[in-house]
Amino acid sequence: MRLQDKVCIITGAGSGIGQSSALLFGREQAIVVVGDIDRENGEETARQIVSAGGRAVYIHADVTSPESAKALIDETIRLYGKIDVLFNNAGISGVGMLHEIEPDAWDRVMNVNIRGVYLPSKYALPHMMERKAGSIINMSSCIAEIGLALRASYAATKGAVLALTKSMQVDYAPYGIRVNALLPGTIMTPFVENYLKNSYDDPEAAVQSLKKRQLSGDLGRPDDVANAALFLASDESKFMMGSPLYIDGGVVFG
Ligand code: NAD
């Protein structure tokens, strides 16, 4: 088993990519800590892991709040005594031309997508440093590199996460900690379905046009990203440090 007895925190594991990753990590014998602001969905993810014979707990977490992020880490340490993997996955979308984005909406995207990586990492790192081991996986997006119409605030956060990942890697390599980033393309999750529904008169036509930008000819599934997260979480990726890992069906070449 690729994550035998590894304690893995996944933020935003109540839905989409985070949930797929949590279920996969559970099948690989990890002890999965499901952190999500959505209690109902988070508890459901943990319940599914346990009913499949795995180990999991749900801990309510708002990654934008220092108290809540610290409580997520403290409770994990109290229950399991260590953190092997922190997957900073929680994120929200931001849509609109820059001149139309209200400051509050701008701040919300920055808060969840950047502060939400900073805070759990801030509180988890001292525990990893003490053990001289750990893998942090930060959720960026291929948008950080290629841009996309109407996604300025979101793209800005994902570019920041990529830069943050590289700087974190340099700082924490001496402590045996690896920090890598995932850069998915369009993955069909509630996040994308809502974006398409709210942004286009004809969401199905939008899906077809997105597919045309892919070398793969199709959009991704949450499992496609979960498999990449599993690789970064496991010791198989021990030589990967500060790397951007693309899971995008070749959209960056489209
Ligand atoms: P999703 O909406 O299905 O899931 C996001 C989860 O994050 C939800 O369970 C939500 O409750 C949780 N969350 C939101 N705010 C939170 C907060 N403040 N604290 C804790 N949890 C919070 O989205 P998804 O598509 O699975 O996306 C997951 C991550 O992958 C995001 O960071 C997203 O930006 C990134 N991503 C997604 C795609 C895609 O096409 N779906 C592409 C590239 C990157």
py3Dmol code that shows the C-alpha trace and the ligand (Angstrom):
import py3Dmol

protein = """\
ATOM      1  CA  MET A   1       0.000   0.000   0.000  1.00  0.00           C
ATOM      2  CA  ARG A   2       1.420   3.310  -1.120  1.00  0.00           C
ATOM      3  CA  LEU A   3       0.402   5.404   1.908  1.00  0.00           C
ATOM      4  CA  GLN A   4       0.445   2.749   4.651  1.00  0.00           C
ATOM      5  CA  ASP A   5      -0.159   4.481   8.032  1.00  0.00           C
ATOM      6  CA  LYS A   6       0.658   7.930   6.662  1.00  0.00           C
ATOM      7  CA  VAL A   7      -1.392  10.695   8.303  1.00  0.00           C
ATOM      8  CA  CYS A   8      -2.708  12.829   5.434  1.00  0.00           C
ATOM      9  CA  ILE A   9      -4.667  16.050   5.879  1.00  0.00           C
ATOM     10  CA  ILE A  10      -6.689  17.080   2.824  1.00  0.00           C
ATOM     11  CA  THR A  11      -8.430  20.448   2.905  1.00  0.00           C
ATOM     12  CA  GLY A  12     -11.583  20.844   0.840  1.00  0.00           C
ATOM     13  CA  ALA A  13     -12.042  17.055   0.886  1.00  0.00           C
ATOM     14  CA  GLY A  14     -15.835  17.266   1.019  1.00  0.00           C
ATOM     15  CA  SER A  15     -16.200  17.566  -2.750  1.00  0.00           C
ATOM     16  CA  GLY A  16     -14.580  17.165  -6.168  1.00  0.00           C
ATOM     17  CA  ILE A  17     -10.837  16.601  -6.388  1.00  0.00           C
ATOM     18  CA  GLY A  18     -10.339  16.667  -2.605  1.00  0.00           C
ATOM     19  CA  GLN A  19     -12.993  14.024  -2.062  1.00  0.00           C
ATOM     20  CA  SER A  20     -11.595  11.752  -4.807  1.00  0.00           C
ATOM     21  CA  SER A  21      -8.132  12.135  -3.304  1.00  0.00           C
ATOM     22  CA  ALA A  22      -9.414  11.350   0.190  1.00  0.00           C
ATOM     23  CA  LEU A  23     -11.130   8.163  -1.031  1.00  0.00           C
ATOM     24  CA  LEU A  24      -8.029   7.103  -2.966  1.00  0.00           C
ATOM     25  CA  PHE A  25      -5.677   7.850  -0.050  1.00  0.00           C
ATOM     26  CA  GLY A  26      -8.023   5.823   2.181  1.00  0.00           C
ATOM     27  CA  ARG A  27      -7.804   2.845  -0.203  1.00  0.00           C
ATOM     28  CA  GLU A  28      -3.998   3.135   0.000  1.00  0.00           C
ATOM     29  CA  GLN A  29      -4.184   2.693   3.787  1.00  0.00           C
ATOM     30  CA  ALA A  30      -3.572   6.314   4.782  1.00  0.00           C
ATOM     31  CA  ILE A  31      -5.161   7.790   7.888  1.00  0.00           C
ATOM     32  CA  VAL A  32      -7.154  10.533   6.200  1.00  0.00           C
ATOM     33  CA  VAL A  33      -8.036  13.795   7.927  1.00  0.00           C
ATOM     34  CA  VAL A  34     -10.866  15.415   5.990  1.00  0.00           C
ATOM     35  CA  GLY A  35     -10.788  19.184   6.557  1.00  0.00           C
ATOM     36  CA  ASP A  36     -13.659  21.138   5.044  1.00  0.00           C
ATOM     37  CA  ILE A  37     -15.842  24.111   5.862  1.00  0.00           C
ATOM     38  CA  ASP A  38     -18.846  22.059   4.702  1.00  0.00           C
ATOM     39  CA  ARG A  39     -19.622  19.726   7.596  1.00  0.00           C
ATOM     40  CA  GLU A  40     -22.200  17.574   5.835  1.00  0.00           C
ATOM     41  CA  ASN A  41     -20.032  16.814   2.797  1.00  0.00           C
ATOM     42  CA  GLY A  42     -16.876  16.445   4.900  1.00  0.00           C
ATOM     43  CA  GLU A  43     -18.529  13.932   7.226  1.00  0.00           C
ATOM     44  CA  GLU A  44     -19.849  12.051   4.211  1.00  0.00           C
ATOM     45  CA  THR A  45     -16.334  11.724   2.737  1.00  0.00           C
ATOM     46  CA  ALA A  46     -14.982  10.363   6.036  1.00  0.00           C
ATOM     47  CA  ARG A  47     -17.952   8.009   6.336  1.00  0.00           C
ATOM     48  CA  GLN A  48     -17.336   6.596   2.841  1.00  0.00           C
ATOM     49  CA  ILE A  49     -13.674   5.920   3.641  1.00  0.00           C
ATOM     50  CA  VAL A  50     -14.523   4.154   6.883  1.00  0.00           C
ATOM     51  CA  SER A  51     -17.311   2.096   5.322  1.00  0.00           C
ATOM     52  CA  ALA A  52     -14.825   0.926   2.653  1.00  0.00           C
ATOM     53  CA  GLY A  53     -12.582  -0.370   5.467  1.00  0.00           C
ATOM     54  CA  GLY A  54     -10.250   2.641   5.687  1.00  0.00           C
ATOM     55  CA  ARG A  55      -9.375   5.109   8.454  1.00  0.00           C
ATOM     56  CA  ALA A  56     -10.622   8.700   8.391  1.00  0.00           C
ATOM     57  CA  VAL A  57     -11.873  11.524  10.531  1.00  0.00           C
ATOM     58  CA  TYR A  58     -13.672  14.732   9.637  1.00  0.00           C
ATOM     59  CA  ILE A  59     -12.448  17.922  11.314  1.00  0.00           C
ATOM     60  CA  HIS A  60     -14.371  21.098  10.618  1.00  0.00           C
ATOM     61  CA  ALA A  61     -11.975  23.631   9.071  1.00  0.00           C
ATOM     62  CA  ASP A  62     -12.155  27.073   7.537  1.00  0.00           C
ATOM     63  CA  VAL A  63      -8.722  27.497   5.952  1.00  0.00           C
ATOM     64  CA  THR A  64      -9.060  31.301   5.963  1.00  0.00           C
ATOM     65  CA  SER A  65      -9.239  31.438   9.768  1.00  0.00           C
ATOM     66  CA  PRO A  66      -6.032  31.181  11.836  1.00  0.00           C
ATOM     67  CA  GLU A  67      -7.930  29.663  14.788  1.00  0.00           C
ATOM     68  CA  SER A  68      -9.649  27.073  12.618  1.00  0.00           C
ATOM     69  CA  ALA A  69      -6.530  26.158  10.616  1.00  0.00           C
ATOM     70  CA  LYS A  70      -4.537  25.802  13.847  1.00  0.00           C
ATOM     71  CA  ALA A  71      -7.298  23.654  15.363  1.00  0.00           C
ATOM     72  CA  LEU A  72      -7.187  21.361  12.294  1.00  0.00           C
ATOM     73  CA  ILE A  73      -3.466  20.781  12.814  1.00  0.00           C
ATOM     74  CA  ASP A  74      -3.613  20.565  16.641  1.00  0.00           C
ATOM     75  CA  GLU A  75      -6.462  18.057  16.574  1.00  0.00           C
ATOM     76  CA  THR A  76      -4.631  15.907  14.007  1.00  0.00           C
ATOM     77  CA  ILE A  77      -1.549  15.845  16.241  1.00  0.00           C
ATOM     78  CA  ARG A  78      -3.655  15.061  19.309  1.00  0.00           C
ATOM     79  CA  LEU A  79      -5.328  12.125  17.507  1.00  0.00           C
ATOM     80  CA  TYR A  80      -2.433  10.682  15.519  1.00  0.00           C
ATOM     81  CA  GLY A  81       0.813  12.294  16.805  1.00  0.00           C
ATOM     82  CA  LYS A  82       2.215  13.265  13.379  1.00  0.00           C
ATOM     83  CA  ILE A  83       1.466  14.752   9.955  1.00  0.00           C
ATOM     84  CA  ASP A  84       3.021  13.040   6.941  1.00  0.00           C
ATOM     85  CA  VAL A  85       1.109  14.839   4.192  1.00  0.00           C
ATOM     86  CA  LEU A  86      -0.701  18.160   3.958  1.00  0.00           C
ATOM     87  CA  PHE A  87      -2.703  18.564   0.759  1.00  0.00           C
ATOM     88  CA  ASN A  88      -3.786  22.216   0.513  1.00  0.00           C
ATOM     89  CA  ASN A  89      -6.628  21.620  -1.903  1.00  0.00           C
ATOM     90  CA  ALA A  90      -9.516  23.868  -0.759  1.00  0.00           C
ATOM     91  CA  GLY A  91     -10.285  26.583  -3.261  1.00  0.00           C
ATOM     92  CA  ILE A  92     -13.053  28.711  -4.722  1.00  0.00           C
ATOM     93  CA  SER A  93     -13.635  30.232  -8.099  1.00  0.00           C
ATOM     94  CA  GLY A  94     -13.568  33.904  -9.064  1.00  0.00           C
ATOM     95  CA  VAL A  95     -15.216  35.069 -12.255  1.00  0.00           C
ATOM     96  CA  GLY A  96     -15.401  38.375 -14.110  1.00  0.00           C
ATOM     97  CA  MET A  97     -13.473  41.060 -15.962  1.00  0.00           C
ATOM     98  CA  LEU A  98     -11.083  42.757 -13.570  1.00  0.00           C
ATOM     99  CA  HIS A  99     -12.877  46.144 -13.684  1.00  0.00           C
ATOM    100  CA  GLU A 100     -16.124  44.447 -12.696  1.00  0.00           C
ATOM    101  CA  ILE A 101     -14.790  42.505  -9.698  1.00  0.00           C
ATOM    102  CA  GLU A 102     -15.871  44.056  -6.388  1.00  0.00           C
ATOM    103  CA  PRO A 103     -13.157  44.362  -3.717  1.00  0.00           C
ATOM    104  CA  ASP A 104     -14.997  41.967  -1.379  1.00  0.00           C
ATOM    105  CA  ALA A 105     -15.217  39.299  -4.066  1.00  0.00           C
ATOM    106  CA  TRP A 106     -11.523  39.821  -4.884  1.00  0.00           C
ATOM    107  CA  ASP A 107     -10.580  39.414  -1.212  1.00  0.00           C
ATOM    108  CA  ARG A 108     -12.680  36.255  -0.844  1.00  0.00           C
ATOM    109  CA  VAL A 109     -10.796  34.482  -3.641  1.00  0.00           C
ATOM    110  CA  MET A 110      -7.420  35.650  -2.290  1.00  0.00           C
ATOM    111  CA  ASN A 111      -8.370  34.514   1.199  1.00  0.00           C
ATOM    112  CA  VAL A 112      -9.447  30.980   0.398  1.00  0.00           C
ATOM    113  CA  ASN A 113      -6.949  30.251  -2.370  1.00  0.00           C
ATOM    114  CA  ILE A 114      -3.764  31.855  -0.956  1.00  0.00           C
ATOM    115  CA  ARG A 115      -4.304  32.465   2.767  1.00  0.00           C
ATOM    116  CA  GLY A 116      -5.889  28.983   2.750  1.00  0.00           C
ATOM    117  CA  VAL A 117      -2.531  27.521   1.699  1.00  0.00           C
ATOM    118  CA  TYR A 118      -0.479  29.714   4.020  1.00  0.00           C
ATOM    119  CA  LEU A 119      -2.378  29.058   7.256  1.00  0.00           C
ATOM    120  CA  PRO A 120      -2.565  25.228   7.381  1.00  0.00           C
ATOM    121  CA  SER A 121       1.086  25.114   6.200  1.00  0.00           C
ATOM    122  CA  LYS A 122       2.159  27.603   8.880  1.00  0.00           C
ATOM    123  CA  TYR A 123       0.788  25.405  11.656  1.00  0.00           C
ATOM    124  CA  ALA A 124       1.757  22.022  10.129  1.00  0.00           C
ATOM    125  CA  LEU A 125       5.366  22.902   9.259  1.00  0.00           C
ATOM    126  CA  PRO A 126       6.781  22.956  12.821  1.00  0.00           C
ATOM    127  CA  HIS A 127       5.529  19.375  13.321  1.00  0.00           C
ATOM    128  CA  MET A 128       7.070  18.244  10.028  1.00  0.00           C
ATOM    129  CA  MET A 129      10.323  20.085  10.816  1.00  0.00           C
ATOM    130  CA  GLU A 130      10.575  18.279  14.149  1.00  0.00           C
ATOM    131  CA  ARG A 131      10.357  14.894  12.399  1.00  0.00           C
ATOM    132  CA  LYS A 132      12.460  16.068   9.432  1.00  0.00           C
ATOM    133  CA  ALA A 133       9.873  14.640   7.046  1.00  0.00           C
ATOM    134  CA  GLY A 134       6.721  15.615   5.233  1.00  0.00           C
ATOM    135  CA  SER A 135       5.109  16.223   1.886  1.00  0.00           C
ATOM    136  CA  ILE A 136       3.065  19.358   1.204  1.00  0.00           C
ATOM    137  CA  ILE A 137       0.964  19.445  -1.949  1.00  0.00           C
ATOM    138  CA  ASN A 138      -0.376  22.830  -2.987  1.00  0.00           C
ATOM    139  CA  MET A 139      -3.271  23.180  -5.409  1.00  0.00           C
ATOM    140  CA  SER A 140      -2.381  25.563  -8.225  1.00  0.00           C
ATOM    141  CA  SER A 141      -3.909  25.379 -11.728  1.00  0.00           C
ATOM    142  CA  CYS A 142      -2.669  25.448 -15.319  1.00  0.00           C
ATOM    143  CA  ILE A 143      -4.422  28.832 -15.421  1.00  0.00           C
ATOM    144  CA  ALA A 144      -1.364  30.123 -13.557  1.00  0.00           C
ATOM    145  CA  GLU A 145       0.549  29.662 -16.801  1.00  0.00           C
ATOM    146  CA  ILE A 146      -1.939  30.011 -19.665  1.00  0.00           C
ATOM    147  CA  GLY A 147      -4.556  32.416 -18.337  1.00  0.00           C
ATOM    148  CA  LEU A 148      -8.246  32.164 -19.200  1.00  0.00           C
ATOM    149  CA  ALA A 149     -10.978  34.668 -20.048  1.00  0.00           C
ATOM    150  CA  LEU A 150     -12.884  36.132 -17.077  1.00  0.00           C
ATOM    151  CA  ARG A 151     -10.663  34.446 -14.476  1.00  0.00           C
ATOM    152  CA  ALA A 152      -8.230  37.247 -13.477  1.00  0.00           C
ATOM    153  CA  SER A 153      -8.638  36.991  -9.698  1.00  0.00           C
ATOM    154  CA  TYR A 154      -8.592  33.201  -9.729  1.00  0.00           C
ATOM    155  CA  ALA A 155      -5.528  33.077 -12.031  1.00  0.00           C
ATOM    156  CA  ALA A 156      -3.715  35.541  -9.767  1.00  0.00           C
ATOM    157  CA  THR A 157      -4.218  33.229  -6.774  1.00  0.00           C
ATOM    158  CA  LYS A 158      -3.037  30.133  -8.612  1.00  0.00           C
ATOM    159  CA  GLY A 159       0.083  31.934  -9.879  1.00  0.00           C
ATOM    160  CA  ALA A 160       0.773  32.995  -6.310  1.00  0.00           C
ATOM    161  CA  VAL A 161       0.402  29.414  -5.080  1.00  0.00           C
ATOM    162  CA  LEU A 162       2.998  28.286  -7.618  1.00  0.00           C
ATOM    163  CA  ALA A 163       5.472  30.965  -6.496  1.00  0.00           C
ATOM    164  CA  LEU A 164       4.735  30.171  -2.857  1.00  0.00           C
ATOM    165  CA  THR A 165       5.380  26.465  -3.488  1.00  0.00           C
ATOM    166  CA  LYS A 166       8.828  27.125  -4.916  1.00  0.00           C
ATOM    167  CA  SER A 167       9.851  29.460  -2.096  1.00  0.00           C
ATOM    168  CA  MET A 168       8.516  27.070   0.537  1.00  0.00           C
ATOM    169  CA  GLN A 169      10.519  24.258  -1.048  1.00  0.00           C
ATOM    170  CA  VAL A 170      13.773  26.224  -0.824  1.00  0.00           C
ATOM    171  CA  ASP A 171      13.150  27.148   2.816  1.00  0.00           C
ATOM    172  CA  TYR A 172      12.076  23.722   4.047  1.00  0.00           C
ATOM    173  CA  ALA A 173      14.272  21.354   1.998  1.00  0.00           C
ATOM    174  CA  PRO A 174      16.876  21.396   4.822  1.00  0.00           C
ATOM    175  CA  TYR A 175      14.174  19.938   7.086  1.00  0.00           C
ATOM    176  CA  GLY A 176      13.461  16.979   4.783  1.00  0.00           C
ATOM    177  CA  ILE A 177      10.152  18.458   3.647  1.00  0.00           C
ATOM    178  CA  ARG A 178       9.000  18.338   0.033  1.00  0.00           C
ATOM    179  CA  VAL A 179       6.625  20.968  -1.359  1.00  0.00           C
ATOM    180  CA  ASN A 180       5.114  20.437  -4.812  1.00  0.00           C
ATOM    181  CA  ALA A 181       2.209  21.896  -6.785  1.00  0.00           C
ATOM    182  CA  LEU A 182      -0.569  20.367  -8.842  1.00  0.00           C
ATOM    183  CA  LEU A 183      -1.643  22.224 -12.001  1.00  0.00           C
ATOM    184  CA  PRO A 184      -4.892  20.662 -13.234  1.00  0.00           C
ATOM    185  CA  GLY A 185      -6.660  21.701 -16.396  1.00  0.00           C
ATOM    186  CA  THR A 186     -10.454  21.640 -16.549  1.00  0.00           C
ATOM    187  CA  ILE A 187     -11.703  18.854 -14.308  1.00  0.00           C
ATOM    188  CA  MET A 188     -15.441  18.191 -14.169  1.00  0.00           C
ATOM    189  CA  THR A 189     -16.365  18.854 -10.516  1.00  0.00           C
ATOM    190  CA  PRO A 190     -19.173  20.895  -8.871  1.00  0.00           C
ATOM    191  CA  PHE A 191     -16.731  23.827  -8.960  1.00  0.00           C
ATOM    192  CA  VAL A 192     -16.574  23.786 -12.791  1.00  0.00           C
ATOM    193  CA  GLU A 193     -20.224  22.814 -13.265  1.00  0.00           C
ATOM    194  CA  ASN A 194     -21.322  25.870 -11.221  1.00  0.00           C
ATOM    195  CA  TYR A 195     -18.915  28.142 -13.076  1.00  0.00           C
ATOM    196  CA  LEU A 196     -20.246  26.989 -16.456  1.00  0.00           C
ATOM    197  CA  LYS A 197     -23.874  27.277 -15.324  1.00  0.00           C
ATOM    198  CA  ASN A 198     -23.371  30.815 -13.972  1.00  0.00           C
ATOM    199  CA  SER A 199     -21.177  32.144 -16.777  1.00  0.00           C
ATOM    200  CA  TYR A 200     -22.651  30.800 -20.024  1.00  0.00           C
ATOM    201  CA  ASP A 201     -26.140  30.816 -21.582  1.00  0.00           C
ATOM    202  CA  ASP A 202     -25.329  27.444 -23.104  1.00  0.00           C
ATOM    203  CA  PRO A 203     -23.078  25.489 -20.690  1.00  0.00           C
ATOM    204  CA  GLU A 204     -22.973  22.425 -22.970  1.00  0.00           C
ATOM    205  CA  ALA A 205     -21.603  24.527 -25.860  1.00  0.00           C
ATOM    206  CA  ALA A 206     -19.001  25.899 -23.438  1.00  0.00           C
ATOM    207  CA  VAL A 207     -17.972  22.335 -22.508  1.00  0.00           C
ATOM    208  CA  GLN A 208     -17.535  21.473 -26.202  1.00  0.00           C
ATOM    209  CA  SER A 209     -15.417  24.559 -26.773  1.00  0.00           C
ATOM    210  CA  LEU A 210     -13.254  23.717 -23.719  1.00  0.00           C
ATOM    211  CA  LYS A 211     -12.768  20.188 -25.055  1.00  0.00           C
ATOM    212  CA  LYS A 212     -11.491  21.592 -28.355  1.00  0.00           C
ATOM    213  CA  ARG A 213      -8.623  23.302 -26.475  1.00  0.00           C
ATOM    214  CA  GLN A 214      -7.420  19.946 -25.158  1.00  0.00           C
ATOM    215  CA  LEU A 215      -4.857  17.728 -26.881  1.00  0.00           C
ATOM    216  CA  SER A 216      -6.708  14.881 -25.142  1.00  0.00           C
ATOM    217  CA  GLY A 217     -10.006  15.971 -26.728  1.00  0.00           C
ATOM    218  CA  ASP A 218     -11.728  15.542 -23.380  1.00  0.00           C
ATOM    219  CA  LEU A 219     -11.941  17.193 -19.965  1.00  0.00           C
ATOM    220  CA  GLY A 220     -10.473  15.658 -16.827  1.00  0.00           C
ATOM    221  CA  ARG A 221     -12.064  13.697 -13.978  1.00  0.00           C
ATOM    222  CA  PRO A 222     -11.357  14.189 -10.262  1.00  0.00           C
ATOM    223  CA  ASP A 223      -9.564  10.808 -10.185  1.00  0.00           C
ATOM    224  CA  ASP A 224      -7.044  12.050 -12.754  1.00  0.00           C
ATOM    225  CA  VAL A 225      -5.861  14.646 -10.236  1.00  0.00           C
ATOM    226  CA  ALA A 226      -6.233  12.325  -7.241  1.00  0.00           C
ATOM    227  CA  ASN A 227      -3.760   9.896  -8.844  1.00  0.00           C
ATOM    228  CA  ALA A 228      -1.213  12.707  -9.229  1.00  0.00           C
ATOM    229  CA  ALA A 229      -1.793  13.773  -5.614  1.00  0.00           C
ATOM    230  CA  LEU A 230      -1.227  10.174  -4.507  1.00  0.00           C
ATOM    231  CA  PHE A 231       2.107  10.144  -6.325  1.00  0.00           C
ATOM    232  CA  LEU A 232       3.220  13.399  -4.652  1.00  0.00           C
ATOM    233  CA  ALA A 233       2.027  12.154  -1.262  1.00  0.00           C
ATOM    234  CA  SER A 234       3.902   8.853  -1.565  1.00  0.00           C
ATOM    235  CA  ASP A 235       7.626   8.216  -1.259  1.00  0.00           C
ATOM    236  CA  GLU A 236       7.686   7.362  -4.984  1.00  0.00           C
ATOM    237  CA  SER A 237       8.032  11.097  -5.657  1.00  0.00           C
ATOM    238  CA  LYS A 238      10.911  11.557  -3.185  1.00  0.00           C
ATOM    239  CA  PHE A 239      13.094  13.238  -5.839  1.00  0.00           C
ATOM    240  CA  MET A 240      10.415  15.817  -6.718  1.00  0.00           C
ATOM    241  CA  MET A 241      10.959  19.130  -4.970  1.00  0.00           C
ATOM    242  CA  GLY A 242       9.195  22.395  -5.796  1.00  0.00           C
ATOM    243  CA  SER A 243       7.809  20.866  -8.995  1.00  0.00           C
ATOM    244  CA  PRO A 244       4.736  21.966 -10.924  1.00  0.00           C
ATOM    245  CA  LEU A 245       2.895  18.794 -11.970  1.00  0.00           C
ATOM    246  CA  TYR A 246       0.490  19.284 -14.904  1.00  0.00           C
ATOM    247  CA  ILE A 247      -2.654  17.155 -15.142  1.00  0.00           C
ATOM    248  CA  ASP A 248      -4.372  19.026 -17.937  1.00  0.00           C
ATOM    249  CA  GLY A 249      -4.905  16.840 -21.007  1.00  0.00           C
ATOM    250  CA  GLY A 250      -2.309  18.946 -22.807  1.00  0.00           C
ATOM    251  CA  VAL A 251      -4.299  22.183 -22.651  1.00  0.00           C
ATOM    252  CA  VAL A 252      -1.141  24.266 -22.228  1.00  0.00           C
ATOM    253  CA  PHE A 253      -0.254  23.301 -25.826  1.00  0.00           C
ATOM    254  CA  GLY A 254      -3.784  23.856 -27.194  1.00  0.00           C
TER     255      GLY A 254
END
"""
ligand_1 = """\
44
NAD
P -15.096 21.789 -5.324
O -15.897 23.033 -5.274
O -15.724 20.552 -5.844
O -14.468 21.494 -3.884
C -13.868 22.511 -3.114
C -14.024 22.157 -1.642
O -13.363 23.187 -0.876
C -15.488 22.125 -1.174
O -15.747 20.925 -0.454
C -15.607 23.353 -0.264
O -16.535 23.188 0.793
C -14.172 23.485 0.245
N -13.889 24.835 0.755
C -14.220 26.012 0.177
N -13.846 27.028 0.973
C -13.265 26.477 2.071
C -12.685 27.024 3.260
N -12.645 28.356 3.479
N -12.170 26.172 4.167
C -12.212 24.824 3.960
N -12.783 24.265 2.877
C -13.286 25.080 1.931
O -13.792 22.166 -6.200
P -12.736 21.258 -7.021
O -12.997 21.464 -8.450
O -12.615 19.919 -6.452
O -11.419 22.128 -6.714
C -10.486 21.770 -5.709
C -9.234 22.592 -5.920
O -8.708 22.322 -7.225
C -9.446 24.095 -5.846
O -8.327 24.699 -5.205
C -9.491 24.510 -7.303
O -9.088 25.848 -7.474
C -8.487 23.553 -7.891
N -8.617 23.353 -9.329
C -9.775 22.864 -9.852
C -9.870 22.692 -11.219
C -11.118 22.159 -11.866
O -11.225 22.244 -13.101
N -12.054 21.606 -11.118
C -8.793 23.021 -12.063
C -7.632 23.506 -11.483
C -7.549 23.674 -10.110
"""
view = py3Dmol.view(width=600, height=400)
view.addModel(protein, "pdb")
view.setStyle({"model": 0}, {"cartoon": {"style": "trace"}})
view.addModel(ligand_1, "xyz")
view.setStyle({"model": 1}, {"stick": {}})
view.zoomTo()
view.show()
